[in-house]
Amino acid sequence: MGSALLLALGLLAQSLGLSWAVPEPKPSTLYPWRRASAPGRVRRAWVIPPISVSENHKRLPYPLVQIKSDKQQLGSVIYSIQGPGVDEEPRNVFSIDKFTGRVYLNATLDREKTDRFRLRAFALDLGGSTLEDPTDLEIVVVDQNDNRPAFLQDVFRGRILEGAIPGTFVTRAEATDADDPETDNAALRFSILEQGSPEFFSIDEHTGEIRTVQVGLDREVVAVYNLTLQVADMSGDGLTATASAIISIDDINDNAPEFTKDEFFMEAAEAVSGVDVGRLEVEDKDLPGSPNWVARFTILEGDPDGQFKIYTDPKTNEGVLSVIKPLDYESREQYELRVSVQNEAPLQAAAPRARRGQTRVSVWVQDTNEAPVFPENPLRTSIAEGAPPGTSVATFSARDPDTEQLQRISYSKDYDPEDWLQVDGATGRIQTQRVLSPASPFLKDGWYRAIILALDNAIPPSTATGTLSIEILEVNDHAPALALPPSGSLCSEPDQGPGLLLGATDEDLPPHGAPFHFQLNPRVPDLGRNWSLSQINVSHARLRLRHQVSEGLHRLSLLLQDSGEPPQQREQTLNVTVCRCGSDGTCLPGAAALRGGGVGVSLGALVIVLASTVVLLVLILLAALRTRFRGQSRGKSLLHGLQEDLRDNILNYNEQGGGEEDQDAYDINQLRHPVEPRATSRSLGRPPLRRDAPFSYAPQPHRVLPTSPSDIANFISDGLEAADSDPSVPPYDTALIYDYEGDGSVAGTLSSILSSLADEDQDYDYLRDWGPRFARLADMYGHQ
């Protein structure tokens, strides 16, 4: 484009009233957009200054500018523009006449949405070839005051203490304006339209800060202030908006509480406590419920014993006078109290003092029927154990505090679980009416507790309760005795074993029990020569032998004495078994020990235990043998259910051994009497030796019964081994003789069933008694 285009643009801008700064062309350049003929880099054309257009323009379309190229004749150039507002969003805002180059505004502009547009202009020939380099075209939207200012909040809130000094900050109002902040369209100014009278607040027109302007804020007069605020643009001369400011006045303790009366009168009953007798009313102008309002009361005078207390009712703020210690009409009939009142929070120094900060309270005591009083309660006394009926215990009397009323007091029992005591109703004298058992469940640690009632005859009557605690003094009425069992064992050698430890007990309580004194009866001189007693502690002594004495049971006479006053003594017999002991000091098994009478388990008890053990082992062995033989028979026995007593015969017919008269199948005496001598069996002749018996077999010696449960297993094992090694009896797995069936059987031989010689003489009906398996045989061979 040439200088003619620049001139057209300048004239058009001036005719539209738009501001456009056109740079002065260099003197040597008449057409600055033309390419230079000299070789080198092509320099761009002149930059067109920004074109300004006002927002909200109504006359549309509105011509903005005209561009023109001098490369070709008019009508042979085609013009176009591109960019936001044309072919980019927002579209169709601008357009260009492609033949004349005039640029038009087609829509209303809004600076608050888009404040400028940057377009590019093109010049083409009719063939579509570029005649000029693209030229930038900037359109600036000029702001108008089309936006009203707005507060950030509808209501601004602030708080300030009453009595605040001028200039105290309260709160700040804030507002915005969407117009151009660089223009007066967004220049805001704040003001207070309304606040009432007097005017305590002001607002900074530039910052919006609200502050106090004078003294005199009093919450008790006005607690909340409502202000109407305004903001305006154009430095206060343009568009406006309003908002509210609510300012709350916070309370301070600038009012002292005051009593509503100079004197209060009340009445209180005597002999009671924890009751309210009256209320003290106060006034306070400060905020109810706050520490500046809550009252605290103090009794300054008239209550030296601390019988009264004043607490605050949290709802009414009244002082409640309460009796915390019982009053006594007979001692004092009236109380004059001086009471003061203050707040929880301290009073402001500048606050006026209360006219009625103190008051007088007159309390009249009412006379009532008081219950009798026990001077000593609980009353503790003592009585000897086993005291006979009629024994005096104590006199539990009461006095009547009503000195101005003549009243009679009567006494009765309220709690006497053993019904042991008797109370005189007129005097309160207490005595026993039976002997108290030492085993009473109501006797706790030697003390018996009863409750006595004292009742006056007033209307209505009053009752007092007194506790009587009686200590039952221990009496030495029981002699000590040996602790069970009164028996033991000692080694026959004096230097063997630890000796016999003896202990004693006493039914009496200390100090009538231990220490106990053990002594051999001096009336039996032999005891002291053969035996010795040495004290170990307060309740035990040790018995030892001085010389060797005969084995067996010895009966010793001992004397036991306690430490009571007077002491009690008992003579008691001690059974001591003297036995031969091993190296460990325990008795060896033997006749002397068996004859002994009572160390631990008695001889009779030991025999019973051993006999029961042997019987149990025999039964177990017989059950094992029976199970084994039944397993070999596999259920083929014909005599099921008719076996005779196993203690007499152990027979097993399915092994083809001897019959019913074969008594040599097993020597049952091995199980019946394993420790008895076998002389009886030998007297009948020496039984034949088994062929499998060892050649070195020798008769087994006499075996001693086991003395402890731990020896029973060895005893059984040795017995079985001896029975298996005995050549005169068959062992467990012996082979029985098959050629002998015995004789004299009532059943006869089974071969007779196959014989037809004597069928007529046979009676087979008895087979029916053997069970269903033999019933078929009875039907086949019995009488038809």
Salt bridges, closest charged atoms under 4 A:
ASP70 OD2 - ARG34 NH2 3.69
GLU89 OE2 - ARG91 NE 3.43
GLU112 OE2 - ARG111 NH2 3.33
ASP133 OD1 - ARG35 NH2 3.71
ASP136 OD1 - ARG120 NE 3.33
GLU138 OE2 - ARG116 NH1 2.39
GLU138 OE2 - ARG118 NH2 3.51
ASP143 OD1 - ARG111 NE 2.92
GLU205 OE2 - HIS206 NE2 3.36
GLU209 OE1 - ARG211 NH2 3.05
GLU220 OE2 - ARG219 NH2 3.21
ASP250 OD1 - ARG159 NH2 2.67
ASP251 OD1 - ARG219 NE 3.08
ASP262 OD1 - ARG356 NE 2.97
GLU263 OE1 - ARG360 NH2 2.94
GLU301 OE2 - ARG338 NH2 2.91
ASP313 OD2 - ARG279 NH1 2.92
GLU318 OE1 - ARG279 NH1 2.95
GLU344 OE2 - ARG296 NH2 2.37
ASP416 OD2 - LYS413 NZ 2.95
ASP419 OD1 - LYS413 NZ 2.99
ASP419 OD2 - ARG434 NH1 3.77
ASP477 OD1 - HIS478 ND1 2.81
GLU507 OE1 - HIS478 NE2 3.21
ASP508 OD1 - HIS478 ND1 3.03
ASP526 OD1 - ARG529 NH2 1.63
GLU551 OE2 - ARG580 NE 3.21
GLU571 OE1 - ARG523 NH2 2.60
ASP645 OD2 - ARG647 NH2 2.78
ASP648 OD1 - ARG672 NH2 3.16
GLU676 OE2 - HIS673 ND1 2.96
ASP692 OD1 - ARG690 NE 2.81
ASP726 OD2 - ARG678 NH1 2.43
ASP779 OD1 - ARG768 NH2 2.86
